[in-house]
Structure formats: structure tokens, C-alpha cells
């Protein structure tokens, strides 16, 4: 049975909600250096309209260890941290780090961009030149049928 059939069957069940995610592999060099202690990045995909945001998880595969204080905040508006609930996610060590949002199961009425801010204690240029790599996943409940065959996971970086 294909994943499309399983997904469709789950979402057309009595509840009609399917657990989904957007995910992106991110290298330290993907961040735009703001000229100070922060680097910024907007994820390629958006959280879809009509979804309920649950939480996020960063799987740090290669530590952002050119500055051991480097942390990540995840928000729905530039420079904010609504999706990481005011908590900074450490990128300085290889680990799986999860965080629920400020309002778990927050309903998103429109497509929502995801903004990332990585902050270090020193100039962000040091971090951006390092070899840090992570998979960032944001989980949500979908109220629409979404047929997705392939998305990044911790085993597939393409």
C-alpha cells in the first residue's frame, strides 16, 4: 500500500486530522549573517492554512561548535520565538532537542512562514563558517488532505 493511500485513509477517518510536518536540512552557512551575533533564515516551506501547530524538533547532526553558546529560536514572525516558546534550542552539541510552541495546537488561519534566528556570544561569522548541520522539523495536525511522497528526514538529507 502506498504512503498516499495510507495518508488519505488516515485523513478521511472519523476524526479527519493527519499528523504532518515540514522539515528542512540546515547548514550553519545557510543562515544570513546579520553582521553581529545573529544569523537568520526563513524555512523554504510554510505551515499550511487550516493546520494546528504542535511543536518543533531540532536534530543536530553536526554541532555548531565554532561558538559553543550558539542557540536557535523558531518563530512565525521575523525575530520572534512563538514556535520555540521563548526557549532557545542549543545547537552546540549533537542531540535531538524538541520544543512545544507558546500555544500548543494553535490554529493557523493562513499559510505561515517559519523564521529562524541563531544567536551566538561572538560574531556570527565564526558560526556560519563552521560545519554545523541540523534537521529542523515542525509538526502540525492537518485539516486538509495533503499528499506528500517524500520529505526530508534524519536518514535522507536530499
C-alpha positions as CSV (number, residue, x, y, z in Angstrom):
1,X,0.0,0.0,0.0
2,X,1.4,3.4,-0.9
3,X,2.0,6.2,1.5
4,X,-0.5,8.3,-0.4
5,X,-3.2,5.7,0.3
6,X,-2.3,5.4,3.9
7,X,-2.2,9.2,4.4
8,X,-5.5,9.6,2.5
9,X,-7.2,6.9,4.7
10,X,-5.9,8.5,7.9
11,X,-7.2,11.9,7.0
12,X,-10.5,10.7,5.8
13,X,-11.1,8.8,9.1
14,X,-13.8,9.8,11.5
15,X,-11.5,12.5,13.0
16,X,-10.1,13.7,9.7
17,X,-6.9,15.0,11.1
18,X,-3.5,13.8,10.0
19,X,-0.2,14.4,11.7
20,X,2.2,16.2,9.3
21,X,5.4,18.0,9.4
22,X,7.5,20.4,7.4
23,X,11.3,19.7,7.6
24,X,14.5,21.2,6.3
25,X,18.1,20.2,6.5
26,X,20.1,23.3,7.5
27,X,23.8,24.0,7.5
28,X,25.4,26.8,9.5
29,X,26.3,28.5,6.3
30,X,22.6,28.7,5.3
31,X,22.0,31.5,7.8
32,X,22.3,35.1,6.7
33,X,24.9,36.8,8.9
34,X,23.4,40.0,10.2
35,X,26.8,41.5,11.0
36,X,26.5,40.9,14.7
37,X,25.9,37.9,16.9
38,X,22.9,36.6,15.0
39,X,22.2,34.7,11.8
40,X,18.7,34.5,10.3
41,X,16.9,32.1,7.9
42,X,13.4,31.6,6.6
43,X,12.4,28.0,6.0
44,X,11.6,27.0,2.4
45,X,8.2,25.5,3.3
46,X,5.4,27.2,5.2
47,X,3.0,25.7,7.7
48,X,-0.3,25.4,5.8
49,X,-3.5,27.3,6.5
50,X,-6.0,25.4,8.5
51,X,-3.5,23.5,10.5
52,X,-2.9,23.1,14.2
53,X,0.8,23.7,15.2
54,X,2.1,21.2,17.8
55,X,5.8,21.7,18.3
56,X,9.3,21.5,16.7
57,X,12.4,19.3,16.9
58,X,15.9,20.1,16.0
59,X,18.2,17.1,15.3
60,X,21.7,18.4,15.5
61,X,23.8,16.1,13.4
62,X,27.0,18.2,13.5
63,X,27.3,20.6,16.3
64,X,27.5,24.4,15.6
65,X,30.6,24.3,17.8
66,X,32.6,27.1,16.4
67,X,30.8,29.0,19.2
68,X,29.6,26.7,22.0
69,X,26.9,29.2,23.0
70,X,25.0,29.1,19.7
71,X,21.3,28.7,20.2
72,X,18.2,28.7,17.9
73,X,14.8,30.3,18.3
74,X,11.9,29.5,16.0
75,X,9.1,32.0,15.3
76,X,6.2,32.8,13.0
77,X,7.3,36.4,12.7
78,X,10.8,37.6,12.0
79,X,12.8,37.9,15.2
80,X,10.2,36.3,17.4
81,X,10.1,32.9,19.1
82,X,6.5,31.8,19.1
83,X,7.3,28.3,17.9
84,X,10.0,27.6,20.4
85,X,8.1,29.2,23.3
86,X,10.7,31.7,24.4
87,X,13.2,28.8,24.9
88,X,16.4,28.7,23.0
89,X,17.4,25.4,21.4
90,X,21.1,24.6,21.9
91,X,23.0,23.9,18.7
92,X,26.3,23.4,20.4
93,X,26.2,19.6,20.8
94,X,24.9,16.7,18.8
95,X,21.4,16.0,20.2
96,X,17.7,15.7,19.5
97,X,16.0,18.8,21.0
98,X,12.3,19.3,20.9
99,X,10.1,22.2,22.0
100,X,6.4,22.8,22.0
101,X,5.1,26.2,21.0
102,X,3.6,29.0,23.1
103,X,0.2,27.8,22.3
104,X,0.2,24.0,21.6
105,X,-2.4,23.2,19.0
106,X,-2.5,26.8,17.9
107,X,-4.8,27.1,14.8
108,X,-3.1,28.8,11.8
109,X,-5.7,30.6,9.7
110,X,-3.3,31.3,6.9
111,X,-0.1,29.9,5.4
112,X,2.6,30.7,8.0
113,X,6.3,31.3,7.3
114,X,8.9,29.9,9.8
115,X,11.7,32.2,10.8
116,X,14.9,31.0,12.5
117,X,17.3,33.1,14.5
118,X,20.7,31.6,15.6
119,X,22.4,33.6,18.2
120,X,26.0,33.3,19.5
121,X,28.1,35.1,22.0
122,X,30.6,36.3,19.4
123,X,30.4,37.4,15.8
124,X,28.0,35.1,13.9
125,X,30.6,34.9,11.1
126,X,32.5,32.3,13.2
127,X,29.4,30.1,13.4
128,X,28.5,30.5,9.7
129,X,32.0,29.3,8.7
130,X,31.7,26.2,10.8
131,X,30.4,22.7,9.8
132,X,27.1,22.7,11.9
133,X,24.2,20.8,10.4
134,X,20.7,20.0,11.7
135,X,17.3,18.8,10.6
136,X,14.6,21.1,11.8
137,X,11.0,19.6,11.9
138,X,7.8,21.4,12.7
139,X,4.8,19.2,13.4
140,X,1.2,20.0,12.9
141,X,-2.2,18.5,12.6
142,X,-3.7,18.9,9.1
143,X,-7.3,19.6,8.4
144,X,-6.8,19.1,4.7
145,X,-5.7,16.1,2.6
146,X,-2.0,16.6,1.8
147,X,-0.4,14.0,-0.5
148,X,3.3,14.1,0.2
149,X,5.5,11.3,-1.0
150,X,8.9,12.5,0.1
151,X,10.2,15.0,2.6
152,X,13.5,15.3,4.4
153,X,14.0,13.2,7.5
154,X,17.0,12.3,9.6
155,X,18.0,9.5,7.2
156,X,17.6,11.4,3.9
157,X,19.2,14.8,3.6
158,X,18.1,15.3,-0.1
